[in-house]
């Protein structure tokens, strides 16, 4: 029997193809065990298992991520994609400059070199997607490639799951 399980590279391409034309995502943090969502513009054009966003340090989401780095990023367009992962802050002036635009100048009322501007890097751990009315597809454990760990839940969901190896 042929193994039709996509490779890690194919799984990344599937998710990338589904989100590449959707500029704004709903970015969800957890506050007092309750999800809080807000729109954020994705900064990285090519999804490689990481998502990038710009924010300011003097925002609620900054404090929320410091307290609990578990986040979810949802995209809606012709398809729907929900990516769960872990957020961390990166202070990289060159990357901020690369991602900066005149729209951000006006929207954030500052410049990329303001010390209050910070990057959010989300390392994806799993993704679910619904493509043009099809049933839900799950891409589980992006991090499995790095950790080599597999849970019992992952083993039970093999028929519906695309795993990163």
C-alpha positions in Angstrom: 0.0 0.0 0.0 1.4 3.4 -1.0 2.2 6.0 1.6 0.5 9.2 0.5 1.6 11.1 3.6 3.0 14.5 2.5 6.6 15.3 3.4 7.5 18.2 5.7 8.3 20.4 2.7 5.0 19.6 1.1 3.1 20.3 4.3 4.8 23.7 4.6 3.9 24.4 1.0 0.2 23.6 1.6 0.0 26.0 4.5 2.0 28.6 2.6 -0.2 28.4 -0.5 -3.3 28.8 1.7 -2.1 31.9 3.6 0.2 33.7 1.1 -2.4 36.1 -0.2 -4.0 36.9 3.1 -2.3 39.9 4.6 -4.2 40.2 7.9 -4.6 37.5 10.4 -6.5 37.2 13.7 -3.8 36.9 16.3 -5.1 35.3 19.5 -3.4 35.4 23.0 -4.6 34.0 26.3 -5.6 36.3 29.2 -6.9 34.8 32.4 -7.6 31.5 30.5 -9.7 33.4 27.9 -8.7 33.9 24.3 -8.4 37.5 23.1 -8.1 38.1 19.3 -7.0 41.1 17.3 -6.1 41.7 13.6 -2.3 41.8 12.8 -0.6 42.0 9.5 1.7 39.1 8.7 5.2 40.4 7.7 6.8 37.3 6.2 5.7 36.5 2.7 6.9 32.9 2.7 5.7 30.6 5.4 8.5 28.3 6.6 7.1 27.3 9.9 7.5 30.8 11.4 5.2 33.8 11.2 6.4 37.4 11.8 4.4 40.4 13.1 5.3 43.9 14.3 3.9 45.5 17.4 4.7 48.0 20.1 5.9 47.1 23.6 3.4 49.3 25.3 0.4 47.2 24.2 -1.8 44.6 25.9 -0.7 41.9 23.5 3.0 42.4 24.5 2.2 41.9 28.2 -0.1 38.9 27.3 2.6 37.1 25.4 5.1 37.8 28.2 2.7 36.0 30.6 1.7 33.2 28.2 3.5 32.7 24.8 1.0 30.2 23.5 -0.8 31.9 20.6 -3.1 31.1 17.7 -3.1 32.8 14.3 -6.1 32.5 12.1 -6.4 33.3 8.4 -9.7 33.6 6.4 -10.0 34.0 2.7 -10.9 31.3 0.0 -9.6 28.9 2.7 -9.4 29.0 6.4 -6.2 28.3 8.3 -5.7 28.1 12.1 -2.0 28.0 13.2 -1.1 27.3 16.9 2.3 28.0 18.2 4.6 29.8 20.6 5.4 33.5 20.3 8.6 35.2 21.3 9.9 38.8 20.9 12.8 39.6 18.6 14.6 42.9 18.6 16.2 42.9 15.1 16.6 46.4 13.7 17.4 45.2 10.2 14.4 42.9 10.0 12.1 45.7 11.4 13.5 48.0 8.6 12.8 45.2 6.0 9.2 44.8 7.1 8.4 48.5 7.7 6.1 50.4 5.4 4.7 53.9 5.1 1.4 52.5 6.3 3.0 51.4 9.6 4.5 54.9 10.0 1.0 56.3 10.0 -0.8 53.4 11.8 1.7 53.1 14.7 2.6 56.8 14.6 6.3 56.0 14.9 9.3 54.7 12.9 10.9 51.2 12.7 13.9 52.3 14.8 11.7 53.4 17.7 12.8 51.2 20.7 9.1 50.6 21.4 8.7 48.7 18.2 9.3 44.9 18.5 8.9 41.9 16.3 6.8 38.9 17.3 8.0 35.6 15.9 5.5 32.7 16.1 7.0 29.3 15.8 4.2 27.1 14.5 3.4 23.8 16.2 0.3 22.7 14.3 -2.2 23.9 11.7 -5.7 23.1 10.7 -7.2 24.2 7.4 -10.4 24.1 5.5 -9.9 24.5 1.8 -12.9 25.5 -0.4 -15.5 23.5 1.4 -13.5 20.4 2.0 -13.4 18.7 5.4 -10.9 19.8 7.9 -7.3 18.8 7.4 -4.8 18.9 10.2 -1.1 19.5 10.0 0.1 18.4 13.4 3.3 19.0 15.3 5.5 21.3 13.2 7.8 21.1 16.3 7.9 17.2 16.1 10.7 17.6 13.5 12.8 19.3 16.2 11.7 17.3 19.3 11.1 13.9 17.8 8.2 13.5 20.3 4.8 12.0 19.3 1.8 11.9 21.6 -0.9 9.2 21.8 -3.4 11.7 20.4 -1.1 12.1 17.3 -1.0 8.4 16.7 -4.8 8.1 16.9 -5.4 10.9 14.4 -3.1 9.6 11.7 -6.0 9.3 9.2 -6.8 13.0 9.5 -3.4 14.2 10.3 -0.5 15.4 8.3 2.6 15.2 10.5 5.9 17.1 10.2 8.7 14.6 10.6 
